[in-house]
Amino acid sequence: MQRATLLLLLASSYSLAAATPAAFNMSFVQSIVERVAHEQSWKHTPVFTNGLVQLEQVQHLLQWLQQNLSVASYIFTGTTPLISDQRGLRLRINTDALSLLFCQGPEELIWQHMDHQLRKLHNTRLIVVLTGQRLALQQIFERLWQLQFLQVLVLHEQRLYGYTPYPKVSYFELQQQQQQKPLFAGRTHNFNGYVVSTPAENDVPRVFIVPDAQRPGEQLVRGFGYHIMAEFLQRHNAQLNISNAGLVQNNSSVNMSRINQLIGAQKLEITLHPYIGIEPEYGVRSYALTIAKNCLIVPVRNEIPRYMYLLSPLHWRAWLLLLGSVCYMSVALYWLSPAASGSAGYCLLESLSLHLLLSTPVRIYKPSLRYALVALQLFVLGFVVTNCYNNQLSSALTATLVGEQVDSFEQLIAQQQRILVKQHEVSMVLEQVPPHMQEQVARLVVPSGPDEQMQALLSFNTSYSYPFTVERWEFFRLQQQYAQKPIYRYSSVCLGSPVIGFAMRKDSHFEVPFNHFIMNVQTTGLFSYWLASDFNDALNAGFVRLIDNVDNFKAFSLDTLRLAWIVLVGGWVFAAVAFICEHCVAWR
């Protein structure tokens, strides 16, 4: 393997150091590193020094790593300026790395360099070499836990130490004589009762608070976000503590902007609330629960008048085709019908009768073969058309028909349909709008607080439309499953397809096991099961309600039969005109 040593060590950094360079026991360090190499090999070794390590010792260590273990080395000191690239060594290193840190205490600048350069590599192995007093060991391990380094060995005065953060940070000395036991124990799946404290607020259907029916005054947390987190912690022998238990109001809603800020300030490890993401400077998102379309739910409007139901079973092109068929068959029957006797009016009546599956006005004796074939075809056509029409009309009369709905940004702008959006999501919504429409859509956006949007949605305020991910809509649309007329519909006005996941702090110790657990949840179908099973809990708590807007029985009124009356009056007028014309011709 070619020597790939990136030397970022400046000689001037040693001359500027205020303290005298310290002498580390490199032979002890090399023996431990060599033992680790026998257990599991690696290809990269980042070395972090506080500037007090003797230059000759560092150079000798680099040569030894290259010659004996054939690994690439990367040297960083406390005086090396931080690079703006947030990915650090992630570009060069995958996961096959063993890092070395030489320091005296937990407050040195080199810790920040290590945290920055090993971004997304905190699950790799780390050896810390100390020169300070033994009293600093507890502080060292607490600092390591703060940075979420788990696979760690600490070398101090010819002794070897490890630690566990579960259920609280505690360190222990490793017996070097036990050669059969690996120094790095690997990732554990037992958190030994570790307590995860996180708030839970209302964000139906992901997380919401319901009263406990068996214990008056107590509250329970429900929602698929809660179920996933609770099952994960239970499987890994950890406990979930709701930090704001008993303080959540029913009409309140989650403020994800505040929760993300708490994660960024490291006051929160992980959140119960699945969300579309978190700012990179605050934390990371877990493996995707779902990649969901985010579209507008819009009120159902443009109801068709009941008198137009008579035309609804057939498309207007079908009506034109039937009218053409009546006229065409009238001409054909004029030449074929034995009872026509050259009467155009009789042929028109006969064509209508056959199309409507009615008997002809005059009884026909000994019809010709051609007439019999035409009549048979018209009988089949009339049978199919009248039965389909009756079935469609019967179905239409049992429901409420609506016309064209909002399904594009153009229609949204034309109808001036306002959009109620949470204040911190306004910019994300407008980013998904076509550029030439952003200004017009921005006028329709109404910023609101989380509580205000939740109250408007739960009260079915049809003055607004709302951006909804598809998994949230699948939950809320269950309210309309018994409704004769739906109140909302999921439109085709979409605002991207965000990735829904759990926000957690950078390099969280939960990241790897939690991602694997989410994959298992998806493959077993538990996500869909929890989404549907929580509807009853939300119904009992009053977050949702079943809509039963079934119309009472309505008898046909004159207005309902308006179209029939128009046809009848039009026929009378046409008959009167024909009657007058016939008399005028006879008088002349």
PLY file of the C-alpha trace (Angstrom):
ply
format ascii 1.0
element vertex 588
property float x
property float y
property float z
element edge 587
property int vertex1
property int vertex2
end_header
0.00 0.00 0.00
1.35 3.42 -0.98
2.11 5.81 1.81
-0.84 8.18 2.12
0.10 10.48 4.99
-1.53 13.90 5.08
0.75 16.05 7.31
-1.10 19.16 8.49
1.35 19.74 11.33
3.22 23.07 11.27
6.55 23.26 13.04
5.77 26.75 14.25
2.84 25.42 16.29
5.31 23.70 18.60
7.46 26.75 19.06
4.41 28.84 19.96
3.21 26.45 22.63
3.42 27.91 26.09
3.98 24.57 27.82
6.92 22.25 27.52
6.39 19.36 25.05
5.26 16.27 26.93
6.78 12.85 26.50
4.17 10.13 25.92
4.89 6.44 26.38
4.72 5.61 22.69
5.81 2.02 23.19
2.72 1.40 25.33
0.55 3.12 22.72
2.07 1.01 19.94
1.50 -2.22 21.86
-2.18 -1.40 22.35
-2.61 -0.36 18.70
-0.90 -3.55 17.55
-3.19 -5.67 19.71
-6.23 -3.91 18.26
-4.89 -4.57 14.75
-4.83 -8.30 15.47
-8.49 -8.14 16.47
-9.69 -6.09 13.48
-7.74 -4.27 10.78
-8.36 -0.76 9.47
-6.98 1.53 6.76
-7.01 5.05 8.21
-5.65 6.56 11.42
-6.42 10.22 12.15
-4.04 11.51 14.84
-5.06 14.51 16.96
-2.46 16.20 19.18
-2.63 19.18 21.50
0.70 20.62 20.31
2.57 19.33 23.35
3.63 16.03 21.86
7.30 15.89 20.92
7.81 16.15 17.18
10.18 13.18 17.11
7.58 10.98 18.79
4.93 11.94 16.23
7.22 11.26 13.28
8.24 7.92 14.75
4.60 6.96 15.30
3.72 7.82 11.69
6.57 5.68 10.36
5.61 2.79 12.61
1.95 2.92 11.48
2.97 2.92 7.84
5.62 0.22 8.04
3.91 -2.20 10.41
0.18 -1.70 9.80
0.12 -0.12 6.30
-2.43 2.51 7.28
-2.82 6.09 6.12
-2.32 8.78 8.75
-3.91 12.22 9.08
-2.36 14.63 11.59
-4.26 17.51 13.23
-3.13 19.85 15.99
-4.90 22.37 18.19
-3.42 25.17 16.10
-4.68 23.84 12.77
-7.51 26.13 11.55
-10.93 24.53 11.25
-11.94 23.83 7.65
-15.34 25.15 6.57
-16.19 21.83 4.92
-18.68 20.24 7.32
-17.95 16.74 6.02
-14.40 16.66 7.45
-12.64 13.34 6.90
-15.87 11.72 5.74
-14.72 12.31 2.16
-11.62 10.12 2.66
-12.76 7.66 5.32
-15.74 5.35 5.35
-15.90 3.48 8.66
-12.58 1.61 8.69
-10.69 3.97 10.97
-8.93 4.02 14.33
-8.32 7.51 15.69
-5.67 8.60 18.20
-6.06 11.60 20.52
-3.17 12.96 22.62
-4.31 15.44 25.26
-4.10 16.47 28.90
-7.70 17.45 29.70
-11.24 17.61 28.30
-11.27 21.38 27.65
-8.49 21.62 25.08
-9.09 22.99 21.60
-8.05 19.70 19.99
-11.39 18.17 21.06
-13.24 20.59 18.77
-10.93 19.67 15.89
-11.58 15.99 16.47
-15.33 16.49 16.69
-15.30 18.47 13.44
-13.03 16.17 11.44
-14.77 12.98 12.58
-18.23 14.26 11.68
-20.41 11.17 10.96
-17.50 8.98 12.08
-18.16 9.00 15.82
-19.13 5.34 15.67
-15.55 4.41 14.72
-12.92 3.41 17.28
-10.92 5.98 19.28
-7.90 5.72 21.59
-7.29 8.64 23.97
-3.79 9.00 25.39
-3.62 11.13 28.56
-0.74 12.79 30.42
-2.82 14.51 33.12
-3.80 13.40 36.58
-6.09 10.46 37.22
-8.67 12.86 38.69
-9.48 14.01 35.17
-10.62 10.57 33.98
-14.28 11.08 34.86
-14.30 14.42 33.07
-12.64 12.84 30.04
-15.34 10.19 29.76
-18.11 12.72 30.26
-16.59 14.77 27.44
-16.46 11.68 25.24
-20.12 10.99 25.95
-21.00 14.59 25.21
-19.44 14.12 21.75
-21.14 10.69 21.41
-17.97 8.60 21.10
-18.81 5.10 22.33
-16.02 2.78 21.17
-13.24 4.35 23.21
-10.10 3.27 25.03
-8.29 5.66 27.37
-4.58 5.09 28.06
-3.22 6.60 31.25
-0.02 5.71 33.12
0.35 2.19 31.71
-3.32 1.49 32.41
-6.20 0.93 30.06
-9.75 2.19 30.67
-13.12 1.81 28.99
-16.51 3.26 29.80
-20.25 2.84 29.41
-22.84 5.64 29.29
-25.72 3.30 30.22
-27.56 4.09 32.39
-25.09 6.85 33.35
-21.46 7.59 32.52
-19.08 5.31 34.40
-15.60 4.05 33.55
-13.72 0.87 34.42
-10.22 -0.49 34.08
-9.52 -3.19 31.51
-7.27 -6.11 32.35
-4.52 -6.21 29.75
-3.73 -9.85 30.55
-7.06 -11.06 29.13
-5.85 -11.51 25.58
-8.89 -13.52 24.48
-11.29 -10.64 25.20
-11.39 -7.87 22.57
-10.49 -4.40 23.76
-13.34 -2.77 21.84
-16.57 -4.48 22.86
-18.53 -3.16 19.89
-21.96 -1.59 19.83
-24.36 -2.78 22.49
-28.10 -3.38 22.12
-28.75 -3.18 25.85
-29.04 0.35 27.22
-29.38 -0.93 30.81
-32.34 1.25 31.73
-31.01 4.42 30.09
-33.63 7.21 30.32
-34.51 9.24 27.22
-36.25 12.47 28.14
-38.18 14.27 25.39
-41.36 16.36 25.17
-44.57 15.16 23.54
-47.07 17.60 22.04
-50.09 17.33 19.80
-49.29 16.60 16.16
-52.12 14.37 14.97
-51.66 11.62 13.79
-47.94 11.38 14.49
-48.07 12.15 18.21
-50.99 13.30 20.37
-52.05 13.29 24.01
-55.26 11.55 25.14
-56.81 11.20 28.63
-56.39 7.87 30.37
-59.83 6.28 30.74
-58.66 3.95 33.52
-56.83 6.60 35.55
-58.74 9.88 35.74
-56.51 12.92 35.53
-53.69 11.01 33.80
-52.71 11.28 30.15
-51.46 8.83 27.54
-49.37 9.44 24.45
-50.52 7.98 21.15
-49.56 8.23 17.50
-47.30 6.20 15.23
-44.31 8.39 16.13
-44.72 7.54 19.80
-45.27 3.83 19.11
-42.09 3.58 17.05
-39.98 5.35 19.66
-41.49 3.45 22.60
-41.03 0.05 20.94
-37.45 0.88 19.99
-36.52 1.89 23.54
-38.31 -1.09 25.06
-36.48 -3.49 22.75
-33.14 -1.93 23.76
-33.93 -1.91 27.50
-34.31 1.86 27.80
-36.97 4.07 29.32
-38.95 6.94 27.82
-39.64 9.97 29.98
-42.13 12.58 28.74
-40.57 15.79 30.04
-43.76 17.86 29.73
-46.22 15.27 31.03
-49.49 16.81 32.20
-48.69 20.23 30.73
-50.12 19.79 27.22
-53.50 21.32 26.35
-55.86 19.55 23.95
-56.05 22.51 21.57
-52.28 23.05 21.40
-49.98 21.93 18.60
-46.31 21.06 18.37
-43.75 23.76 17.62
-41.10 21.85 15.66
-38.94 24.95 15.20
-38.45 25.16 18.98
-37.76 21.42 19.28
-35.14 21.57 16.53
-33.44 24.44 18.35
-33.35 22.38 21.57
-31.69 19.55 19.66
-29.15 21.98 18.19
-28.35 23.27 21.69
-27.87 19.64 22.85
-30.65 20.04 25.40
-32.55 17.25 23.65
-31.20 13.98 22.25
-34.05 12.95 20.02
-37.66 13.89 19.42
-40.83 11.82 19.35
-42.21 13.90 16.48
-41.45 12.74 12.93
-40.88 15.77 10.73
-39.73 16.72 7.25
-36.21 17.52 8.42
-33.88 19.51 10.62
-31.31 22.18 9.81
-27.83 20.64 9.30
-26.33 22.88 11.98
-28.84 21.53 14.52
-28.81 17.79 13.96
-29.62 14.91 11.62
-32.70 13.03 10.52
-33.23 9.32 10.96
-33.91 6.82 8.22
-37.03 7.82 6.33
-40.33 6.61 7.73
-41.92 7.53 4.45
-41.38 9.75 1.41
-44.79 11.37 1.30
-46.37 13.71 -1.19
-47.23 17.05 0.34
-50.35 18.41 -1.35
-53.15 20.80 -0.50
-56.41 19.53 0.91
-59.11 21.82 -0.45
-62.80 22.23 0.40
-65.23 20.37 -1.84
-67.23 22.97 -3.71
-69.04 23.54 -7.04
-72.02 21.35 -6.18
-74.16 20.34 -9.18
-77.85 21.41 -8.92
-80.24 18.51 -8.48
-82.21 19.37 -11.60
-79.04 18.69 -13.62
-78.87 15.11 -12.30
-81.00 14.00 -15.25
-78.09 14.82 -17.56
-75.29 13.54 -15.32
-75.45 9.79 -16.16
-74.22 10.39 -19.71
-71.43 12.57 -21.03
-72.43 15.37 -23.36
-70.75 13.53 -26.25
-72.94 10.49 -25.52
-76.05 12.69 -25.63
-75.02 14.09 -29.02
-74.35 10.57 -30.29
-77.81 9.40 -29.18
-79.44 12.43 -30.83
-77.59 11.68 -34.05
-78.63 8.04 -33.80
-82.32 9.03 -33.45
-82.14 11.28 -36.52
-80.23 8.73 -38.57
-82.60 5.88 -37.73
-85.59 8.11 -38.50
-84.30 8.42 -42.04
-83.60 4.69 -42.24
-87.05 3.76 -40.95
-88.63 6.12 -43.45
-87.54 3.66 -46.16
-87.84 0.43 -44.19
-90.92 0.64 -41.96
-94.05 -0.86 -43.59
-96.25 1.37 -41.41
-94.47 4.64 -42.19
-96.49 5.38 -45.34
-94.09 8.23 -46.13
-94.76 10.04 -42.80
-91.59 11.68 -41.42
-93.28 12.38 -38.07
-94.21 8.75 -37.58
-90.67 7.64 -38.41
-89.27 10.01 -35.76
-91.68 8.66 -33.13
-90.84 5.09 -34.05
-87.10 5.78 -33.80
-87.55 7.33 -30.36
-89.67 4.39 -29.20
-87.09 1.84 -30.27
-84.21 3.81 -28.66
-86.13 4.06 -25.37
-87.18 0.40 -25.41
-90.87 1.28 -25.88
-93.47 -0.24 -28.17
-93.96 1.36 -31.58
-96.99 3.63 -32.12
-98.56 1.29 -34.73
-98.75 -2.47 -34.82
-96.77 -3.89 -37.75
-97.77 -7.06 -39.57
-95.36 -9.11 -41.67
-92.27 -6.85 -41.36
-89.52 -7.24 -43.91
-86.23 -8.93 -43.05
-84.35 -5.64 -43.26
-86.77 -3.94 -40.88
-86.60 -6.87 -38.47
-82.78 -6.68 -38.33
-82.80 -2.91 -37.73
-85.46 -3.25 -35.02
-83.43 -5.98 -33.29
-80.32 -3.83 -33.23
-82.28 -0.88 -31.86
-83.82 -3.13 -29.21
-80.35 -4.16 -27.95
-79.15 -0.55 -28.03
-82.24 0.68 -26.18
-81.91 -2.07 -23.57
-78.29 -1.20 -22.80
-78.73 2.58 -22.83
-81.87 2.70 -20.67
-80.56 0.29 -18.05
-77.21 2.06 -17.77
-78.97 5.40 -17.53
-81.36 4.22 -14.82
-78.56 2.70 -12.75
-76.41 5.81 -13.01
-79.31 8.10 -12.18
-80.27 6.00 -9.14
-76.71 6.20 -7.82
-76.54 9.94 -8.43
-79.76 10.56 -6.50
-78.30 8.86 -3.41
-75.23 11.14 -3.29
-74.22 14.74 -3.78
-72.56 15.41 -7.11
-69.89 18.07 -7.55
-68.35 19.62 -10.60
-64.75 20.54 -11.40
-62.52 20.96 -8.32
-59.25 22.77 -7.63
-56.44 20.65 -9.04
-53.83 23.16 -10.22
-52.16 26.36 -9.13
-54.03 28.19 -11.88
-57.39 27.12 -10.47
-56.19 27.91 -6.95
-55.34 31.46 -8.00
-58.52 31.87 -10.05
-60.72 30.90 -7.09
-58.59 32.92 -4.64
-58.43 29.93 -2.32
-56.47 30.96 0.78
-53.87 28.60 2.28
-53.35 28.39 6.05
-49.68 27.56 6.70
-47.61 27.41 9.88
-45.36 30.43 10.24
-42.07 28.50 10.07
-43.22 26.51 7.00
-44.17 29.46 4.76
-40.79 29.64 3.02
-40.74 25.85 2.43
-44.21 26.00 0.85
-43.39 28.89 -1.47
-40.17 27.19 -2.61
-42.26 24.42 -4.20
-44.47 26.81 -6.20
-43.55 27.42 -9.88
-41.43 30.61 -10.04
-43.85 32.53 -12.27
-46.68 31.96 -9.77
-44.86 32.50 -6.47
-45.95 36.13 -6.12
-49.61 35.32 -6.76
-49.61 32.29 -4.45
-47.78 34.27 -1.74
-50.79 36.60 -1.55
-53.00 33.61 -0.76
-50.78 32.22 2.01
-51.99 33.06 5.51
-49.25 32.51 8.16
-50.49 31.13 11.46
-49.32 29.63 14.68
-49.40 25.83 15.13
-52.36 26.02 17.53
-54.39 28.23 15.19
-53.93 25.91 12.24
-54.87 22.86 14.31
-58.06 24.49 15.59
-59.10 25.59 12.09
-58.52 22.12 10.69
-60.31 20.22 13.46
-63.31 22.58 13.22
-63.53 21.98 9.44
-63.00 25.63 8.57
-63.55 25.49 4.81
-62.36 29.06 4.34
-58.83 27.71 3.93
-56.92 24.94 2.26
-54.09 23.21 4.13
-50.79 21.57 3.09
-50.97 17.91 4.07
-48.62 14.97 3.67
-50.30 11.86 2.35
-49.85 9.84 5.56
-51.58 12.59 7.55
-54.39 12.73 4.98
-54.92 8.96 5.15
-55.61 9.45 8.85
-57.88 12.49 8.61
-59.93 11.20 5.69
-61.26 8.43 7.94
-63.54 11.11 9.37
-65.36 11.23 6.02
-65.79 7.49 5.55
-69.52 7.65 6.38
-70.19 11.07 4.87
-72.55 11.42 1.91
-70.74 14.56 0.84
-67.00 14.91 1.71
-65.90 18.23 3.13
-62.26 18.07 1.99
-60.46 16.33 -0.83
-56.78 15.66 -1.52
-55.95 17.80 -4.53
-53.23 17.51 -7.16
-51.71 20.84 -6.11
-48.55 19.35 -4.62
-45.65 21.01 -2.84
-42.94 18.39 -3.21
-42.38 15.01 -1.60
-40.60 15.55 1.73
-38.85 12.80 3.64
-40.45 12.16 7.03
-38.09 11.07 9.82
-37.08 11.62 13.45
-34.77 14.53 14.27
-31.83 13.80 16.59
-28.58 15.44 17.60
-25.46 15.15 15.45
-23.65 11.80 15.60
-26.29 10.48 17.98
-25.67 7.07 19.56
-29.27 6.27 18.57
-28.70 6.82 14.85
-27.47 3.39 13.74
-29.72 1.11 15.87
-32.75 3.37 15.37
-32.33 3.35 11.59
-32.22 -0.45 11.59
-35.32 -0.58 13.77
-37.25 1.74 11.41
-36.38 -0.55 8.50
-37.80 -3.51 10.42
-40.97 -1.53 11.21
-41.50 -0.80 7.54
-40.97 -4.37 6.40
-43.43 -5.75 8.97
-46.19 -3.21 8.17
-46.40 -1.84 11.72
-46.29 1.73 10.45
-49.59 1.34 8.59
-51.11 -0.63 11.46
-50.36 2.06 14.05
-51.60 4.77 11.71
-55.02 3.11 11.49
-55.30 1.86 15.09
-54.72 5.30 16.63
-57.80 6.73 14.91
-60.11 5.39 17.63
-57.96 6.98 20.34
-57.99 10.31 18.53
-61.76 9.96 18.07
-62.35 9.39 21.78
-60.08 12.30 22.68
-61.96 14.68 20.40
-59.13 15.37 17.96
-61.21 13.96 15.13
-64.90 13.23 14.65
-66.96 11.23 12.23
-68.81 13.35 9.70
-72.36 12.12 9.16
-73.81 14.68 6.78
-76.41 12.35 5.28
-79.20 14.35 3.67
-82.74 13.66 4.82
-85.30 12.27 2.41
-86.30 14.87 -0.17
-89.29 14.41 -2.44
-89.03 15.55 -6.03
-90.04 19.18 -6.25
-90.79 21.35 -9.25
-87.24 22.66 -9.09
-85.82 19.13 -9.11
-87.77 18.37 -12.29
-86.90 21.72 -13.85
-85.11 20.10 -16.78
-88.10 17.84 -17.51
-90.42 20.83 -17.42
-88.14 22.71 -19.82
-88.22 19.79 -22.24
-92.01 19.50 -21.90
-92.65 23.22 -22.45
-90.19 23.25 -25.33
-92.07 20.34 -26.89
-95.38 22.14 -26.48
-94.00 25.24 -28.17
-92.55 23.20 -30.99
-95.87 21.30 -31.42
-97.81 24.58 -31.44
-95.55 26.01 -34.14
-95.92 22.85 -36.21
-99.70 22.91 -35.78
-99.90 26.55 -36.95
-97.67 25.83 -39.93
-99.83 22.89 -40.99
-103.00 24.99 -40.81
-101.36 27.79 -42.78
-100.34 25.35 -45.53
-103.85 23.80 -45.60
-105.53 27.26 -45.74
-103.40 28.31 -48.71
0 1
1 2
2 3
3 4
4 5
5 6
6 7
7 8
8 9
9 10
10 11
11 12
12 13
13 14
14 15
15 16
16 17
17 18
18 19
19 20
20 21
21 22
22 23
23 24
24 25
25 26
26 27
27 28
28 29
29 30
30 31
31 32
32 33
33 34
34 35
35 36
36 37
37 38
38 39
39 40
40 41
41 42
42 43
43 44
44 45
45 46
46 47
47 48
48 49
49 50
50 51
51 52
52 53
53 54
54 55
55 56
56 57
57 58
58 59
59 60
60 61
61 62
62 63
63 64
64 65
65 66
66 67
67 68
68 69
69 70
70 71
71 72
72 73
73 74
74 75
75 76
76 77
77 78
78 79
79 80
80 81
81 82
82 83
83 84
84 85
85 86
86 87
87 88
88 89
89 90
90 91
91 92
92 93
93 94
94 95
95 96
96 97
97 98
98 99
99 100
100 101
101 102
102 103
103 104
104 105
105 106
106 107
107 108
108 109
109 110
110 111
111 112
112 113
113 114
114 115
115 116
116 117
117 118
118 119
119 120
120 121
121 122
122 123
123 124
124 125
125 126
126 127
127 128
128 129
129 130
130 131
131 132
132 133
133 134
134 135
135 136
136 137
137 138
138 139
139 140
140 141
141 142
142 143
143 144
144 145
145 146
146 147
147 148
148 149
149 150
150 151
151 152
152 153
153 154
154 155
155 156
156 157
157 158
158 159
159 160
160 161
161 162
162 163
163 164
164 165
165 166
166 167
167 168
168 169
169 170
170 171
171 172
172 173
173 174
174 175
175 176
176 177
177 178
178 179
179 180
180 181
181 182
182 183
183 184
184 185
185 186
186 187
187 188
188 189
189 190
190 191
191 192
192 193
193 194
194 195
195 196
196 197
197 198
198 199
199 200
200 201
201 202
202 203
203 204
204 205
205 206
206 207
207 208
208 209
209 210
210 211
211 212
212 213
213 214
214 215
215 216
216 217
217 218
218 219
219 220
220 221
221 222
222 223
223 224
224 225
225 226
226 227
227 228
228 229
229 230
230 231
231 232
232 233
233 234
234 235
235 236
236 237
237 238
238 239
239 240
240 241
241 242
242 243
243 244
244 245
245 246
246 247
247 248
248 249
249 250
250 251
251 252
252 253
253 254
254 255
255 256
256 257
257 258
258 259
259 260
260 261
261 262
262 263
263 264
264 265
265 266
266 267
267 268
268 269
269 270
270 271
271 272
272 273
273 274
274 275
275 276
276 277
277 278
278 279
279 280
280 281
281 282
282 283
283 284
284 285
285 286
286 287
287 288
288 289
289 290
290 291
291 292
292 293
293 294
294 295
295 296
296 297
297 298
298 299
299 300
300 301
301 302
302 303
303 304
304 305
305 306
306 307
307 308
308 309
309 310
310 311
311 312
312 313
313 314
314 315
315 316
316 317
317 318
318 319
319 320
320 321
321 322
322 323
323 324
324 325
325 326
326 327
327 328
328 329
329 330
330 331
331 332
332 333
333 334
334 335
335 336
336 337
337 338
338 339
339 340
340 341
341 342
342 343
343 344
344 345
345 346
346 347
347 348
348 349
349 350
350 351
351 352
352 353
353 354
354 355
355 356
356 357
357 358
358 359
359 360
360 361
361 362
362 363
363 364
364 365
365 366
366 367
367 368
368 369
369 370
370 371
371 372
372 373
373 374
374 375
375 376
376 377
377 378
378 379
379 380
380 381
381 382
382 383
383 384
384 385
385 386
386 387
387 388
388 389
389 390
390 391
391 392
392 393
393 394
394 395
395 396
396 397
397 398
398 399
399 400
400 401
401 402
402 403
403 404
404 405
405 406
406 407
407 408
408 409
409 410
410 411
411 412
412 413
413 414
414 415
415 416
416 417
417 418
418 419
419 420
420 421
421 422
422 423
423 424
424 425
425 426
426 427
427 428
428 429
429 430
430 431
431 432
432 433
433 434
434 435
435 436
436 437
437 438
438 439
439 440
440 441
441 442
442 443
443 444
444 445
445 446
446 447
447 448
448 449
449 450
450 451
451 452
452 453
453 454
454 455
455 456
456 457
457 458
458 459
459 460
460 461
461 462
462 463
463 464
464 465
465 466
466 467
467 468
468 469
469 470
470 471
471 472
472 473
473 474
474 475
475 476
476 477
477 478
478 479
479 480
480 481
481 482
482 483
483 484
484 485
485 486
486 487
487 488
488 489
489 490
490 491
491 492
492 493
493 494
494 495
495 496
496 497
497 498
498 499
499 500
500 501
501 502
502 503
503 504
504 505
505 506
506 507
507 508
508 509
509 510
510 511
511 512
512 513
513 514
514 515
515 516
516 517
517 518
518 519
519 520
520 521
521 522
522 523
523 524
524 525
525 526
526 527
527 528
528 529
529 530
530 531
531 532
532 533
533 534
534 535
535 536
536 537
537 538
538 539
539 540
540 541
541 542
542 543
543 544
544 545
545 546
546 547
547 548
548 549
549 550
550 551
551 552
552 553
553 554
554 555
555 556
556 557
557 558
558 559
559 560
560 561
561 562
562 563
563 564
564 565
565 566
566 567
567 568
568 569
569 570
570 571
571 572
572 573
573 574
574 575
575 576
576 577
577 578
578 579
579 580
580 581
581 582
582 583
583 584
584 585
585 586
586 587
